[in-house]
Each structure stands twice: as structure tokens, then as C-alpha cells.
Amino acid sequence: MTRPPTTLDIQVRRDAPQRDLLLSGRLDAHQVPAFLAAAEPLAAHTTLDLAGVTFMDSSGLAALVRLVRAARSDGRELVIVNVQDGVRLAMEITGLYSVLPIR
């Protein structure tokens, strides 16, 4: 039986003014500092690809909200894509799914 990853892998692609962050693993309280360090400062257009994220706790959700607010206040675009079912459920339960810029 394969165990889910306990860490977060962050791949960053930069093509000015675009930045893509491809995340895989867990986005929880232990991983948020590394996630925010990779995501900040935001590019003019940033895409967060959550295709590989298997788990997200309230700390991860709060980090997403923080990034979205920072992007909006700076006039930048932040888009979240490829939200998996477990993460989508956490977003729906907290009411964030309809608020976050998910495509």
C-alpha cells in the first residue's frame, strides 16, 4: 500500500509576467511557510495548480486566502486550477470554493 506524501513539493515556472506553481502533497501547517515563500512576491499573473495536492488543512486554506487578498490589493491576477475532490470539499465546507478564483 502506497502512503500519501507528508510533504509539499513545489515546482515554480517563471515566464514573466507569468508564474506557475505546481503543488503536490500536503498543504498543511507544516508546509505553509515554504508555500508562501515560493508564492510571494506574486507575479503579475500567478497560477496555483493544485492537481497533486492530496490534503489541505485550515492553515493551507488561510494561506490561499492571504495570497488572493494580496493579489487583489496589488492589482495582480491569481488563479487556482485543478482542485482535487478532497481539497474541493474542504473549500466547499468552509464557503471558500465560491469566493476563491478557481477555474
Chimera marker file (.cmm) of the C-alpha trace (Angstrom):
<marker_set name="trace">
<marker id="1" x="0.000" y="0.000" z="0.000" r="1" g="1" b="0" radius="0.5"/>
<marker id="2" x="1.373" y="3.399" z="-1.011" r="1" g="1" b="0" radius="0.5"/>
<marker id="3" x="1.309" y="6.080" z="1.653" r="1" g="1" b="0" radius="0.5"/>
<marker id="4" x="0.357" y="9.635" z="0.656" r="1" g="1" b="0" radius="0.5"/>
<marker id="5" x="3.156" y="12.188" z="0.737" r="1" g="1" b="0" radius="0.5"/>
<marker id="6" x="3.646" y="14.012" z="4.038" r="1" g="1" b="0" radius="0.5"/>
<marker id="7" x="5.426" y="16.957" z="2.488" r="1" g="1" b="0" radius="0.5"/>
<marker id="8" x="4.657" y="19.513" z="-0.165" r="1" g="1" b="0" radius="0.5"/>
<marker id="9" x="6.562" y="19.553" z="-3.429" r="1" g="1" b="0" radius="0.5"/>
<marker id="10" x="6.583" y="22.962" z="-5.089" r="1" g="1" b="0" radius="0.5"/>
<marker id="11" x="7.667" y="23.429" z="-8.683" r="1" g="1" b="0" radius="0.5"/>
<marker id="12" x="7.904" y="27.014" z="-9.866" r="1" g="1" b="0" radius="0.5"/>
<marker id="13" x="7.850" y="28.039" z="-13.511" r="1" g="1" b="0" radius="0.5"/>
<marker id="14" x="8.500" y="31.681" z="-14.329" r="1" g="1" b="0" radius="0.5"/>
<marker id="15" x="7.834" y="33.257" z="-17.681" r="1" g="1" b="0" radius="0.5"/>
<marker id="16" x="7.487" y="36.989" z="-16.973" r="1" g="1" b="0" radius="0.5"/>
<marker id="17" x="4.919" y="38.253" z="-16.247" r="1" g="1" b="0" radius="0.5"/>
<marker id="18" x="3.570" y="34.731" z="-15.570" r="1" g="1" b="0" radius="0.5"/>
<marker id="19" x="4.402" y="32.427" z="-12.667" r="1" g="1" b="0" radius="0.5"/>
<marker id="20" x="3.018" y="28.922" z="-12.275" r="1" g="1" b="0" radius="0.5"/>
<marker id="21" x="3.280" y="26.996" z="-9.023" r="1" g="1" b="0" radius="0.5"/>
<marker id="22" x="2.619" y="23.280" z="-9.330" r="1" g="1" b="0" radius="0.5"/>
<marker id="23" x="1.934" y="21.784" z="-5.928" r="1" g="1" b="0" radius="0.5"/>
<marker id="24" x="1.821" y="18.157" z="-4.871" r="1" g="1" b="0" radius="0.5"/>
<marker id="25" x="1.487" y="16.547" z="-1.468" r="1" g="1" b="0" radius="0.5"/>
<marker id="26" x="0.009" y="18.069" z="1.665" r="1" g="1" b="0" radius="0.5"/>
<marker id="27" x="-0.592" y="21.765" z="2.208" r="1" g="1" b="0" radius="0.5"/>
<marker id="28" x="-0.854" y="21.911" z="5.974" r="1" g="1" b="0" radius="0.5"/>
<marker id="29" x="0.518" y="23.993" z="8.848" r="1" g="1" b="0" radius="0.5"/>
<marker id="30" x="3.972" y="22.454" z="8.451" r="1" g="1" b="0" radius="0.5"/>
<marker id="31" x="4.170" y="23.261" z="4.730" r="1" g="1" b="0" radius="0.5"/>
<marker id="32" x="2.593" y="26.747" z="4.640" r="1" g="1" b="0" radius="0.5"/>
<marker id="33" x="5.835" y="28.704" z="5.291" r="1" g="1" b="0" radius="0.5"/>
<marker id="34" x="7.576" y="27.075" z="2.308" r="1" g="1" b="0" radius="0.5"/>
<marker id="35" x="4.477" y="27.534" z="0.174" r="1" g="1" b="0" radius="0.5"/>
<marker id="36" x="4.208" y="31.249" z="0.972" r="1" g="1" b="0" radius="0.5"/>
<marker id="37" x="7.941" y="31.757" z="0.410" r="1" g="1" b="0" radius="0.5"/>
<marker id="38" x="7.626" y="30.213" z="-3.060" r="1" g="1" b="0" radius="0.5"/>
<marker id="39" x="4.438" y="32.112" z="-3.916" r="1" g="1" b="0" radius="0.5"/>
<marker id="40" x="5.446" y="35.561" z="-2.669" r="1" g="1" b="0" radius="0.5"/>
<marker id="41" x="6.042" y="38.016" z="-4.138" r="1" g="1" b="0" radius="0.5"/>
<marker id="42" x="3.282" y="37.386" z="-6.649" r="1" g="1" b="0" radius="0.5"/>
<marker id="43" x="3.890" y="37.853" z="-10.349" r="1" g="1" b="0" radius="0.5"/>
<marker id="44" x="1.519" y="39.922" z="-12.482" r="1" g="1" b="0" radius="0.5"/>
<marker id="45" x="-0.280" y="36.652" z="-13.218" r="1" g="1" b="0" radius="0.5"/>
<marker id="46" x="0.128" y="33.645" z="-10.938" r="1" g="1" b="0" radius="0.5"/>
<marker id="47" x="-1.454" y="30.235" z="-11.380" r="1" g="1" b="0" radius="0.5"/>
<marker id="48" x="-1.611" y="27.779" z="-8.486" r="1" g="1" b="0" radius="0.5"/>
<marker id="49" x="-2.008" y="24.264" z="-9.869" r="1" g="1" b="0" radius="0.5"/>
<marker id="50" x="-3.343" y="22.027" z="-7.088" r="1" g="1" b="0" radius="0.5"/>
<marker id="51" x="-3.597" y="18.840" z="-9.177" r="1" g="1" b="0" radius="0.5"/>
<marker id="52" x="-1.216" y="16.961" z="-6.893" r="1" g="1" b="0" radius="0.5"/>
<marker id="53" x="-2.448" y="18.316" z="-3.550" r="1" g="1" b="0" radius="0.5"/>
<marker id="54" x="-3.864" y="15.385" z="-1.587" r="1" g="1" b="0" radius="0.5"/>
<marker id="55" x="-4.737" y="17.223" z="1.638" r="1" g="1" b="0" radius="0.5"/>
<marker id="56" x="-5.236" y="20.802" z="2.769" r="1" g="1" b="0" radius="0.5"/>
<marker id="57" x="-5.985" y="21.909" z="6.317" r="1" g="1" b="0" radius="0.5"/>
<marker id="58" x="-7.239" y="25.254" z="7.593" r="1" g="1" b="0" radius="0.5"/>
<marker id="59" x="-3.694" y="26.661" z="7.512" r="1" g="1" b="0" radius="0.5"/>
<marker id="60" x="-3.443" y="25.872" z="3.809" r="1" g="1" b="0" radius="0.5"/>
<marker id="61" x="-6.832" y="27.422" z="3.157" r="1" g="1" b="0" radius="0.5"/>
<marker id="62" x="-5.813" y="30.535" z="5.101" r="1" g="1" b="0" radius="0.5"/>
<marker id="63" x="-2.624" y="30.774" z="3.025" r="1" g="1" b="0" radius="0.5"/>
<marker id="64" x="-4.692" y="30.698" z="-0.176" r="1" g="1" b="0" radius="0.5"/>
<marker id="65" x="-6.944" y="33.455" z="1.141" r="1" g="1" b="0" radius="0.5"/>
<marker id="66" x="-3.872" y="35.504" z="2.107" r="1" g="1" b="0" radius="0.5"/>
<marker id="67" x="-2.430" y="35.179" z="-1.408" r="1" g="1" b="0" radius="0.5"/>
<marker id="68" x="-5.734" y="36.034" z="-3.077" r="1" g="1" b="0" radius="0.5"/>
<marker id="69" x="-6.106" y="39.167" z="-0.934" r="1" g="1" b="0" radius="0.5"/>
<marker id="70" x="-2.516" y="40.217" z="-1.627" r="1" g="1" b="0" radius="0.5"/>
<marker id="71" x="-3.004" y="39.733" z="-5.372" r="1" g="1" b="0" radius="0.5"/>
<marker id="72" x="-6.228" y="41.712" z="-5.432" r="1" g="1" b="0" radius="0.5"/>
<marker id="73" x="-4.809" y="44.569" z="-3.381" r="1" g="1" b="0" radius="0.5"/>
<marker id="74" x="-1.822" y="44.810" z="-5.746" r="1" g="1" b="0" radius="0.5"/>
<marker id="75" x="-3.918" y="44.576" z="-8.923" r="1" g="1" b="0" radius="0.5"/>
<marker id="76" x="-2.439" y="41.210" z="-9.822" r="1" g="1" b="0" radius="0.5"/>
<marker id="77" x="-4.219" y="38.112" z="-11.058" r="1" g="1" b="0" radius="0.5"/>
<marker id="78" x="-4.143" y="34.863" z="-9.089" r="1" g="1" b="0" radius="0.5"/>
<marker id="79" x="-5.915" y="31.788" z="-10.432" r="1" g="1" b="0" radius="0.5"/>
<marker id="80" x="-6.318" y="28.394" z="-8.766" r="1" g="1" b="0" radius="0.5"/>
<marker id="81" x="-6.679" y="25.373" z="-11.059" r="1" g="1" b="0" radius="0.5"/>
<marker id="82" x="-7.055" y="21.591" z="-10.855" r="1" g="1" b="0" radius="0.5"/>
<marker id="83" x="-8.598" y="21.401" z="-7.387" r="1" g="1" b="0" radius="0.5"/>
<marker id="84" x="-8.965" y="17.750" z="-6.360" r="1" g="1" b="0" radius="0.5"/>
<marker id="85" x="-12.075" y="16.353" z="-4.666" r="1" g="1" b="0" radius="0.5"/>
<marker id="86" x="-10.739" y="16.259" z="-1.091" r="1" g="1" b="0" radius="0.5"/>
<marker id="87" x="-9.437" y="19.813" z="-1.272" r="1" g="1" b="0" radius="0.5"/>
<marker id="88" x="-12.598" y="20.960" z="-3.055" r="1" g="1" b="0" radius="0.5"/>
<marker id="89" x="-14.679" y="19.504" z="-0.216" r="1" g="1" b="0" radius="0.5"/>
<marker id="90" x="-12.665" y="21.454" z="2.389" r="1" g="1" b="0" radius="0.5"/>
<marker id="91" x="-13.181" y="24.618" z="0.344" r="1" g="1" b="0" radius="0.5"/>
<marker id="92" x="-16.909" y="23.974" z="-0.014" r="1" g="1" b="0" radius="0.5"/>
<marker id="93" x="-17.408" y="23.239" z="3.703" r="1" g="1" b="0" radius="0.5"/>
<marker id="94" x="-15.685" y="26.494" z="4.655" r="1" g="1" b="0" radius="0.5"/>
<marker id="95" x="-17.508" y="28.510" z="2.000" r="1" g="1" b="0" radius="0.5"/>
<marker id="96" x="-14.260" y="29.385" z="0.210" r="1" g="1" b="0" radius="0.5"/>
<marker id="97" x="-14.954" y="27.491" z="-3.011" r="1" g="1" b="0" radius="0.5"/>
<marker id="98" x="-17.338" y="30.160" z="-4.261" r="1" g="1" b="0" radius="0.5"/>
<marker id="99" x="-15.024" y="33.002" z="-3.114" r="1" g="1" b="0" radius="0.5"/>
<marker id="100" x="-11.600" y="31.866" z="-4.348" r="1" g="1" b="0" radius="0.5"/>
<marker id="101" x="-10.661" y="32.426" z="-8.019" r="1" g="1" b="0" radius="0.5"/>
<marker id="102" x="-10.935" y="28.770" z="-9.080" r="1" g="1" b="0" radius="0.5"/>
<marker id="103" x="-11.035" y="27.754" z="-12.723" r="1" g="1" b="0" radius="0.5"/>
<link id1="1" id2="2" r="1" g="1" b="0" radius="0.2"/>
<link id1="2" id2="3" r="1" g="1" b="0" radius="0.2"/>
<link id1="3" id2="4" r="1" g="1" b="0" radius="0.2"/>
<link id1="4" id2="5" r="1" g="1" b="0" radius="0.2"/>
<link id1="5" id2="6" r="1" g="1" b="0" radius="0.2"/>
<link id1="6" id2="7" r="1" g="1" b="0" radius="0.2"/>
<link id1="7" id2="8" r="1" g="1" b="0" radius="0.2"/>
<link id1="8" id2="9" r="1" g="1" b="0" radius="0.2"/>
<link id1="9" id2="10" r="1" g="1" b="0" radius="0.2"/>
<link id1="10" id2="11" r="1" g="1" b="0" radius="0.2"/>
<link id1="11" id2="12" r="1" g="1" b="0" radius="0.2"/>
<link id1="12" id2="13" r="1" g="1" b="0" radius="0.2"/>
<link id1="13" id2="14" r="1" g="1" b="0" radius="0.2"/>
<link id1="14" id2="15" r="1" g="1" b="0" radius="0.2"/>
<link id1="15" id2="16" r="1" g="1" b="0" radius="0.2"/>
<link id1="16" id2="17" r="1" g="1" b="0" radius="0.2"/>
<link id1="17" id2="18" r="1" g="1" b="0" radius="0.2"/>
<link id1="18" id2="19" r="1" g="1" b="0" radius="0.2"/>
<link id1="19" id2="20" r="1" g="1" b="0" radius="0.2"/>
<link id1="20" id2="21" r="1" g="1" b="0" radius="0.2"/>
<link id1="21" id2="22" r="1" g="1" b="0" radius="0.2"/>
<link id1="22" id2="23" r="1" g="1" b="0" radius="0.2"/>
<link id1="23" id2="24" r="1" g="1" b="0" radius="0.2"/>
<link id1="24" id2="25" r="1" g="1" b="0" radius="0.2"/>
<link id1="25" id2="26" r="1" g="1" b="0" radius="0.2"/>
<link id1="26" id2="27" r="1" g="1" b="0" radius="0.2"/>
<link id1="27" id2="28" r="1" g="1" b="0" radius="0.2"/>
<link id1="28" id2="29" r="1" g="1" b="0" radius="0.2"/>
<link id1="29" id2="30" r="1" g="1" b="0" radius="0.2"/>
<link id1="30" id2="31" r="1" g="1" b="0" radius="0.2"/>
<link id1="31" id2="32" r="1" g="1" b="0" radius="0.2"/>
<link id1="32" id2="33" r="1" g="1" b="0" radius="0.2"/>
<link id1="33" id2="34" r="1" g="1" b="0" radius="0.2"/>
<link id1="34" id2="35" r="1" g="1" b="0" radius="0.2"/>
<link id1="35" id2="36" r="1" g="1" b="0" radius="0.2"/>
<link id1="36" id2="37" r="1" g="1" b="0" radius="0.2"/>
<link id1="37" id2="38" r="1" g="1" b="0" radius="0.2"/>
<link id1="38" id2="39" r="1" g="1" b="0" radius="0.2"/>
<link id1="39" id2="40" r="1" g="1" b="0" radius="0.2"/>
<link id1="40" id2="41" r="1" g="1" b="0" radius="0.2"/>
<link id1="41" id2="42" r="1" g="1" b="0" radius="0.2"/>
<link id1="42" id2="43" r="1" g="1" b="0" radius="0.2"/>
<link id1="43" id2="44" r="1" g="1" b="0" radius="0.2"/>
<link id1="44" id2="45" r="1" g="1" b="0" radius="0.2"/>
<link id1="45" id2="46" r="1" g="1" b="0" radius="0.2"/>
<link id1="46" id2="47" r="1" g="1" b="0" radius="0.2"/>
<link id1="47" id2="48" r="1" g="1" b="0" radius="0.2"/>
<link id1="48" id2="49" r="1" g="1" b="0" radius="0.2"/>
<link id1="49" id2="50" r="1" g="1" b="0" radius="0.2"/>
<link id1="50" id2="51" r="1" g="1" b="0" radius="0.2"/>
<link id1="51" id2="52" r="1" g="1" b="0" radius="0.2"/>
<link id1="52" id2="53" r="1" g="1" b="0" radius="0.2"/>
<link id1="53" id2="54" r="1" g="1" b="0" radius="0.2"/>
<link id1="54" id2="55" r="1" g="1" b="0" radius="0.2"/>
<link id1="55" id2="56" r="1" g="1" b="0" radius="0.2"/>
<link id1="56" id2="57" r="1" g="1" b="0" radius="0.2"/>
<link id1="57" id2="58" r="1" g="1" b="0" radius="0.2"/>
<link id1="58" id2="59" r="1" g="1" b="0" radius="0.2"/>
<link id1="59" id2="60" r="1" g="1" b="0" radius="0.2"/>
<link id1="60" id2="61" r="1" g="1" b="0" radius="0.2"/>
<link id1="61" id2="62" r="1" g="1" b="0" radius="0.2"/>
<link id1="62" id2="63" r="1" g="1" b="0" radius="0.2"/>
<link id1="63" id2="64" r="1" g="1" b="0" radius="0.2"/>
<link id1="64" id2="65" r="1" g="1" b="0" radius="0.2"/>
<link id1="65" id2="66" r="1" g="1" b="0" radius="0.2"/>
<link id1="66" id2="67" r="1" g="1" b="0" radius="0.2"/>
<link id1="67" id2="68" r="1" g="1" b="0" radius="0.2"/>
<link id1="68" id2="69" r="1" g="1" b="0" radius="0.2"/>
<link id1="69" id2="70" r="1" g="1" b="0" radius="0.2"/>
<link id1="70" id2="71" r="1" g="1" b="0" radius="0.2"/>
<link id1="71" id2="72" r="1" g="1" b="0" radius="0.2"/>
<link id1="72" id2="73" r="1" g="1" b="0" radius="0.2"/>
<link id1="73" id2="74" r="1" g="1" b="0" radius="0.2"/>
<link id1="74" id2="75" r="1" g="1" b="0" radius="0.2"/>
<link id1="75" id2="76" r="1" g="1" b="0" radius="0.2"/>
<link id1="76" id2="77" r="1" g="1" b="0" radius="0.2"/>
<link id1="77" id2="78" r="1" g="1" b="0" radius="0.2"/>
<link id1="78" id2="79" r="1" g="1" b="0" radius="0.2"/>
<link id1="79" id2="80" r="1" g="1" b="0" radius="0.2"/>
<link id1="80" id2="81" r="1" g="1" b="0" radius="0.2"/>
<link id1="81" id2="82" r="1" g="1" b="0" radius="0.2"/>
<link id1="82" id2="83" r="1" g="1" b="0" radius="0.2"/>
<link id1="83" id2="84" r="1" g="1" b="0" radius="0.2"/>
<link id1="84" id2="85" r="1" g="1" b="0" radius="0.2"/>
<link id1="85" id2="86" r="1" g="1" b="0" radius="0.2"/>
<link id1="86" id2="87" r="1" g="1" b="0" radius="0.2"/>
<link id1="87" id2="88" r="1" g="1" b="0" radius="0.2"/>
<link id1="88" id2="89" r="1" g="1" b="0" radius="0.2"/>
<link id1="89" id2="90" r="1" g="1" b="0" radius="0.2"/>
<link id1="90" id2="91" r="1" g="1" b="0" radius="0.2"/>
<link id1="91" id2="92" r="1" g="1" b="0" radius="0.2"/>
<link id1="92" id2="93" r="1" g="1" b="0" radius="0.2"/>
<link id1="93" id2="94" r="1" g="1" b="0" radius="0.2"/>
<link id1="94" id2="95" r="1" g="1" b="0" radius="0.2"/>
<link id1="95" id2="96" r="1" g="1" b="0" radius="0.2"/>
<link id1="96" id2="97" r="1" g="1" b="0" radius="0.2"/>
<link id1="97" id2="98" r="1" g="1" b="0" radius="0.2"/>
<link id1="98" id2="99" r="1" g="1" b="0" radius="0.2"/>
<link id1="99" id2="100" r="1" g="1" b="0" radius="0.2"/>
<link id1="100" id2="101" r="1" g="1" b="0" radius="0.2"/>
<link id1="101" id2="102" r="1" g="1" b="0" radius="0.2"/>
<link id1="102" id2="103" r="1" g="1" b="0" radius="0.2"/>
</marker_set>
